[in-house]
């Protein structure tokens, strides 16, 4: 089943906001989606890559704690 990265989520425990933005750029992801750059919650920085248009999602956690939210096509 094909997937697309809908969001990239970085934990605040491991990344400052500047480090998160740097990681996003270095790994080929977009820093901003439309006019909103980053969603900030108590524990995470979320960088949306695409509109939330999928029916099903899966999360893939990387070894550094980064979570990729994958939309299933």
C-alpha positions in Angstrom: 0.0 0.0 0.0 1.4 3.4 -1.0 1.9 6.1 1.6 2.8 9.8 1.8 4.2 11.7 4.7 1.4 13.9 6.0 3.2 15.3 9.0 6.6 15.1 10.7 6.5 15.3 14.5 9.5 16.1 16.6 9.6 15.7 20.4 10.4 18.7 22.5 12.4 16.5 24.9 15.0 16.0 22.1 14.8 19.1 19.9 14.6 22.8 20.5 12.4 24.7 17.9 15.6 25.7 16.0 17.0 22.2 16.1 13.6 20.9 14.8 13.5 23.3 11.9 17.1 22.4 11.0 16.3 18.7 11.1 13.3 19.2 8.9 15.4 21.1 6.3 18.3 18.7 6.4 16.0 15.7 5.8 14.2 17.1 2.8 10.9 18.1 4.4 9.0 21.3 4.2 9.1 23.7 7.1 5.8 25.3 6.2 2.5 24.2 4.9 0.4 27.0 3.5 1.1 29.9 5.8 1.4 28.0 9.1 4.9 27.0 9.8 4.7 24.7 12.8 2.0 23.5 15.2 3.4 23.5 18.8 1.9 21.4 21.5 3.0 20.7 25.1 5.3 17.9 23.9 5.8 18.2 20.2 6.6 20.3 17.1 4.4 19.2 14.1 5.4 20.1 10.6 2.5 19.4 8.2 3.6 18.3 4.8 0.2 17.8 3.2 -3.5 18.5 4.0 -5.1 15.9 6.3 -7.1 14.3 3.5 -6.5 10.6 4.0 -8.9 8.1 5.4 -6.3 6.0 7.2 -3.0 7.0 8.8 -0.1 5.1 10.3 2.8 6.4 12.5 6.4 5.4 12.0 8.7 6.3 14.8 12.4 6.8 13.9 15.3 6.0 16.2 15.8 9.6 17.2 12.2 10.0 18.4 10.8 11.7 15.3 7.4 10.5 14.2 6.3 10.4 10.6 2.5 10.5 10.1 1.9 8.5 6.9 -1.3 8.9 5.0 -2.4 5.7 3.2 -3.4 6.1 -0.4 
